[in-house]
Amino acid sequence: MVMILSIAIVKGYQLQVRNKLIGFNSPIQVTHLDLNNSFENSPIERDTLFENNCKKTEGIKWVQTYTNKAGIIKTSDAFEGILLKGVESDYNWGFIQSHLKAGKVPNLNATTPEILVASNTVKKLKLSIGQAVFIYFVDNPPRVRKLIVSGIFDTGLNELDERYAFCNGSMIRQLNRWPSNFVSGYEIDLTDYSKIEQQAGLVEGMTSLDRGVKTIFQNFPQLFDWLNLLDMNVWIILILMTLVAGINMVTALLILIVERSKMIGMLKAMGARDSQIGQLFLLLSSGILLKGLLVGNILGIGLAMAQQKWGLISLNESAYYLNTVPIALDLNSFIWLNCGAALVCFLFLVIPVRFVSKVDPIKTIRFN
C-alpha cells in the first residue's frame, strides 16, 4: 500500500508540476541567439517558411509568437515590477483559461489595451476587474501606457505568476519600436512531452543560424533537477518497505517452522526429504505473501483513486505549486512493483527454509 501510494503521488506531482511549467512557457522556445540574459529578448523576424515547416512536422501541435517588455505597474498606493508578454490573435489561451480566477482573457482589439494579471499582483496592488492601471517603461524619455484589467489568473507557480502579465503584442512592438513582423520569439507545443529533446533537435535543424532553440528543461533547470530528485525519495521508500516486508515474511515463516516442528519430525521419520518439506513451507508462506499483496493493492489503489477523485488531502499551493496531493495511476509501474516485491520477498523466504534441515526428527518426536 505504501509503495503504491508513494509511486502514485510522486509521479502525479512530477507530471502536474511539469505540465504547469510547460503550459506556461511551452516545451520549446526559439529566440535570437546571443548572450542577452535579460527578460527582454532581442527581436527576430517572423519566418513564414519556418512556421509552415513546424506545422507540418509530426509531433508539433502548434507554433505561436510572443513579445516581451519589462515595466513597472503602478497604482496610487503601490507599484510592482512586471514583465508584459505580448501575444497575437492566434495565441493558445487553453492553459491560462483553465486557471482564470475572475474576468476573461484580454480582448486584443479593444480600444483601450487590456491586461491579464496574476492574483498575487492583484492582492499586492489591490486591483479589480475593469480597473485602469498605468505601466511605466524605462526609456529615454520614460513612457507610460494605460491598460484595463480584463482578468485575473492563478496557476500556482507564484514565481512565474508574479513576473508575467498578458497583453496585446502590437502594443509591445510599438513600445520597442519594432516593425510589425518582428517578435521576441516562438513558442512550440508538442503532442508528446516525453519527446521534447528529440523534437528540439528537429526544430533546431529548421531554424537559421542566428536563432537558438531552448527546451523547458534548459529554461528551468533547477525546478526539473528538484523534480528528478523526488525519484530518489521513492527508491528509498521502496527499498525500506521491501526490507520491512521481507523481514516480516522471514519472521512469519520461522514461527510457522517452530510451531510445526513436530510435524516436520514426523514427515522426516516417514521419509520426507528436507527439500520437500521446504517446498511445503514455501507454499504456505507464498499464500500469506499473495494475500498481503492483494490487500495492499486494494488499499493502495483504492486510496489513490479516492484522492484523485475527491482531493481529500490538500497542500499549501504557495509551497508545493499544487493545492491537493496529486495522483498518477500507472498500470505498468504497479505491475513491476508487485512482481519485484513478490520476487524479493520470496527470495527472503529461502533463508528460514534452511532451518528445516536443522530439525532432528528423533529429538522432536521424543520431546513431544
C-alpha positions in Angstrom: 0.0 0.0 0.0 2.8 2.4 1.0 4.8 1.6 -2.2 1.8 2.1 -4.5 0.9 5.4 -2.8 4.5 6.6 -3.0 4.8 5.9 -6.7 1.3 7.4 -7.5 1.9 10.6 -5.5 5.5 11.3 -6.8 4.6 10.5 -10.4 1.5 12.6 -10.1 3.4 15.5 -8.6 6.1 15.4 -11.2 3.5 15.2 -14.0 1.4 18.1 -12.8 4.2 20.5 -12.0 5.9 19.7 -15.3 2.6 20.3 -17.2 2.2 23.6 -15.4 5.6 24.8 -16.4 5.1 23.6 -20.0 1.7 25.1 -20.2 3.0 28.5 -19.0 6.1 28.6 -21.2 5.7 25.8 -23.8 8.1 22.9 -24.2 10.3 24.5 -26.9 11.2 28.2 -27.4 13.1 29.7 -30.3 14.8 33.1 -29.7 17.6 35.2 -31.0 21.0 33.5 -30.5 23.0 35.9 -28.4 24.4 36.5 -24.9 21.4 38.5 -23.8 20.2 37.1 -20.4 17.7 39.8 -19.6 13.9 39.3 -19.6 13.6 41.2 -22.9 14.8 39.1 -25.9 16.5 40.6 -28.9 14.0 40.7 -31.8 13.8 38.2 -34.6 11.9 38.5 -37.9 9.0 36.2 -38.4 9.8 33.3 -40.8 6.8 32.0 -42.7 8.8 29.1 -44.1 9.9 28.0 -40.6 6.4 28.3 -39.2 4.9 26.2 -42.0 7.6 23.6 -41.7 6.9 23.3 -37.9 3.2 22.9 -38.5 3.9 20.1 -41.0 6.3 18.3 -38.6 4.7 15.3 -36.9 4.6 15.7 -33.1 4.3 19.5 -33.2 0.8 20.7 -32.0 1.1 24.4 -32.7 3.5 27.3 -33.2 2.9 30.8 -31.8 4.8 34.1 -31.3 5.3 36.3 -28.3 6.8 39.7 -27.4 8.3 40.7 -24.1 8.7 44.1 -22.4 9.6 44.8 -18.8 7.9 47.7 -17.0 6.5 48.9 -13.7 2.8 48.6 -12.9 1.7 51.4 -10.6 -1.4 52.4 -8.7 -2.0 55.4 -6.4 -0.8 53.3 -3.4 1.8 50.9 -4.7 3.9 49.7 -7.6 5.3 46.4 -8.8 7.8 45.2 -11.4 6.2 43.3 -14.3 7.1 41.5 -17.5 4.5 42.1 -20.2 4.0 39.1 -22.5 2.5 40.4 -25.7 0.5 37.8 -27.7 -1.3 37.7 -31.0 -4.8 36.7 -32.1 -3.7 33.0 -32.7 -2.4 32.6 -29.1 -3.5 29.4 -27.4 -5.2 30.5 -24.2 -6.2 27.0 -23.1 -3.8 26.7 -20.2 -4.4 30.3 -18.9 -8.2 30.0 -19.3 -8.1 26.8 -17.1 -6.5 28.9 -14.4 -8.6 32.0 -14.6 -9.9 33.2 -11.2 -12.0 36.1 -12.5 -12.8 38.0 -15.6 -11.6 37.0 -19.1 -8.5 36.9 -21.3 -7.6 40.3 -22.9 -9.5 41.5 -25.9 -6.6 42.2 -28.3 -8.8 44.5 -30.5 -10.0 46.7 -27.6 -9.8 50.5 -28.0 -8.0 50.7 -24.6 -5.4 47.9 -24.3 -6.4 45.2 -21.8 -4.1 43.3 -19.4 -4.4 39.9 -17.7 -2.6 39.9 -14.3 -1.9 37.3 -11.6 -3.9 37.0 -8.4 -0.8 37.8 -6.3 -0.2 41.0 -8.2 -3.9 41.9 -7.7 -3.6 41.4 -3.9 -0.4 43.4 -3.7 -1.7 46.3 -5.7 -5.4 46.0 -4.7 -6.6 45.8 -8.2 -10.1 44.8 -9.5 -11.6 43.7 -12.8 -12.2 46.8 -15.1 -9.8 49.0 -13.2 -7.4 51.2 -15.2 -3.7 50.8 -14.3 -0.6 52.6 -15.6 2.5 50.8 -16.7 5.8 52.8 -16.8 8.6 51.7 -19.1 12.2 52.7 -18.6 13.2 54.6 -21.7 14.6 58.0 -22.7 12.3 59.7 -22.0 10.3 57.3 -19.8 7.0 56.2 -21.3 3.7 55.2 -19.8 0.6 53.2 -21.0 -2.9 53.0 -19.6 -4.4 49.4 -19.6 -7.6 48.0 -18.3 -7.5 44.8 -16.1 -9.6 42.3 -18.0 -9.0 39.2 -15.9 -7.1 37.5 -13.0 -5.2 34.2 -13.3 -3.5 31.9 -10.8 -1.5 28.9 -12.0 0.0 28.2 -8.5 3.5 28.9 -9.9 3.9 32.0 -7.8 7.4 33.0 -9.1 6.1 33.0 -12.7 2.7 34.4 -11.9 4.1 37.4 -10.2 6.5 38.0 -13.0 4.2 37.9 -16.0 1.1 39.8 -17.3 -0.5 39.2 -20.7 -1.5 42.0 -23.2 -1.6 42.8 -26.9 1.7 42.1 -28.8 1.3 45.0 -31.2 1.5 47.4 -28.2 4.8 45.9 -27.1 6.2 46.2 -30.6 5.2 49.9 -30.7 7.0 50.4 -27.4 10.1 48.6 -28.7 9.9 50.5 -32.0 9.9 47.2 -33.9 8.4 46.6 -37.3 5.1 44.6 -37.3 6.8 41.4 -38.4 9.3 41.3 -35.5 8.8 39.3 -32.3 10.7 38.2 -29.2 10.5 34.5 -30.1 8.4 31.4 -30.9 6.7 29.0 -28.6 6.2 25.5 -29.8 3.9 22.9 -28.2 4.1 19.2 -28.7 1.7 16.2 -28.7 4.1 14.0 -26.7 6.1 15.7 -23.9 8.4 12.7 -23.5 10.0 13.6 -26.8 11.0 17.2 -26.0 14.7 16.7 -26.6 14.1 14.8 -29.9 11.7 17.4 -31.2 14.0 20.3 -30.2 16.7 18.7 -32.4 14.3 18.7 -35.3 13.3 22.3 -34.7 16.9 23.3 -34.5 17.5 21.8 -37.9 14.8 24.1 -39.4 16.0 27.4 -37.8 18.5 29.8 -39.2 22.0 30.1 -37.7 21.2 33.3 -35.8 18.5 31.7 -33.7 18.7 29.4 -30.6 16.4 26.6 -29.5 15.8 26.1 -25.8 13.7 23.4 -24.1 11.7 23.9 -20.9 14.4 21.9 -19.1 17.0 24.5 -20.1 14.8 27.4 -19.1 14.1 26.0 -15.6 16.9 23.6 -14.8 16.7 24.0 -11.0 13.0 23.1 -10.9 13.4 20.0 -13.1 16.5 18.9 -11.1 14.4 19.1 -8.0 11.6 17.1 -9.5 14.1 14.4 -10.6 15.4 14.2 -7.0 12.0 13.0 -5.9 12.7 9.7 -7.7 15.4 9.1 -5.2 12.9 9.5 -2.4 10.7 6.9 -4.0 13.6 4.4 -4.3 14.4 4.9 -0.6 10.8 4.3 0.4 10.6 1.2 -1.9 13.8 -0.3 -0.5 12.8 0.3 3.1 9.4 -1.1 2.6 10.8 -4.2 0.8 13.2 -4.8 3.6 10.4 -4.5 6.2 8.2 -6.8 4.2 11.0 -9.3 3.7 11.9 -9.4 7.4 8.2 -9.8 8.4 7.9 -12.7 6.0 11.1 -14.3 7.4 9.7 -13.9 10.9 6.3 -15.4 9.9 7.9 -18.4 8.3 10.2 -19.0 11.2 7.2 -19.0 13.5 5.5 -21.5 11.2 8.5 -23.8 11.3 8.8 -23.6 15.1 5.1 -24.2 15.6 5.2 -27.2 13.3 8.4 -28.8 14.5 6.5 -32.0 15.5 5.0 -32.2 12.0 8.5 -31.7 10.5 9.9 -34.5 12.6 7.0 -36.9 11.7 7.4 -36.1 8.0 11.2 -36.8 8.2 10.6 -40.0 10.1 8.2 -41.1 7.3 10.9 -40.5 4.7 10.2 -36.9 3.5 13.3 -35.1 2.3 14.3 -31.6 3.6 13.7 -30.1 0.1 10.1 -31.5 0.0 9.3 -30.1 3.5 10.9 -26.8 2.5 8.7 -26.6 -0.6 5.7 -27.2 1.6 6.6 -24.2 3.9 7.4 -22.1 0.9 3.8 -22.8 -0.4 2.3 -21.8 2.9 4.3 -18.6 3.2 3.6 -17.8 -0.5 -0.1 -17.9 0.2 0.4 -15.4 3.0 2.5 -13.2 0.7 -0.1 -13.2 -2.1 -2.9 -12.3 0.4 -0.8 -9.4 1.6 -0.1 -8.2 -2.0 -3.9 -8.4 -2.8 -4.9 -6.5 0.3 -2.1 -3.9 -0.2 -3.1 -3.4 -3.9 -6.8 -2.9 -3.0 -6.0 -0.4 -0.2 -3.3 1.4 -2.1 -5.1 1.8 -5.4 -8.4 2.5 -3.6 -6.9 5.3 -1.6 -5.1 6.7 -4.6 -8.4 6.7 -6.7 -10.3 8.4 -3.8 -7.6 11.1 -3.6 -7.6 11.5 -7.4 -11.4 11.9 -7.5 -12.2 13.9 -4.4 -8.9 15.5 -3.4 -9.2 14.5 0.2 -5.7 15.7 1.2 -4.8 19.3 0.4 -1.5 21.1 0.1 -0.2 24.6 0.6 -0.1 25.8 -3.0 2.4 28.6 -2.4 5.0 26.0 -1.2 4.1 22.9 -3.4 2.6 24.6 -6.6 -0.5 22.4 -6.2 -3.5 22.7 -3.9 -4.1 19.0 -3.4 -2.0 15.8 -3.3 -1.7 14.7 -7.0 -2.1 11.1 -8.1 -0.9 9.4 -11.3 -2.1 5.8 -11.7 0.4 3.9 -13.9 -0.6 0.3 -14.5 2.9 -0.7 -15.8 4.6 0.7 -12.6 2.2 -1.2 -10.4 2.7 -4.5 -12.3 6.5 -4.2 -12.0 6.2 -3.1 -8.3 4.1 -6.2 -7.5 6.4 -8.6 -9.4 9.5 -7.1 -7.8 8.1 -7.1 -4.3 6.9 -10.7 -4.6 10.2 -11.9 -6.0 12.3 -10.2 -3.3 10.1 -11.4 -0.5 10.1 -14.9 -2.0 14.0 -14.8 -2.0 13.9 -13.8 1.6 11.8 -16.9 2.4 14.6 -19.2 1.2 16.6 -18.2 4.3 14.3 -19.6 7.0 13.5 -22.7 5.0 17.1 -23.8 5.5 16.2 -24.3 9.2 14.1 -27.3 8.3 17.3 -29.3 7.8 18.3 -28.5 11.4 15.2 -30.2 12.9 16.1 -33.6 14.4 13.1 -36.0 14.0 14.2 -38.2 16.9 14.5 -35.3 19.4 11.3 -33.6 18.1 9.2 -36.7 18.4 10.7 -37.8 21.8 10.2 -34.2 23.1 6.6 -34.1 22.0 
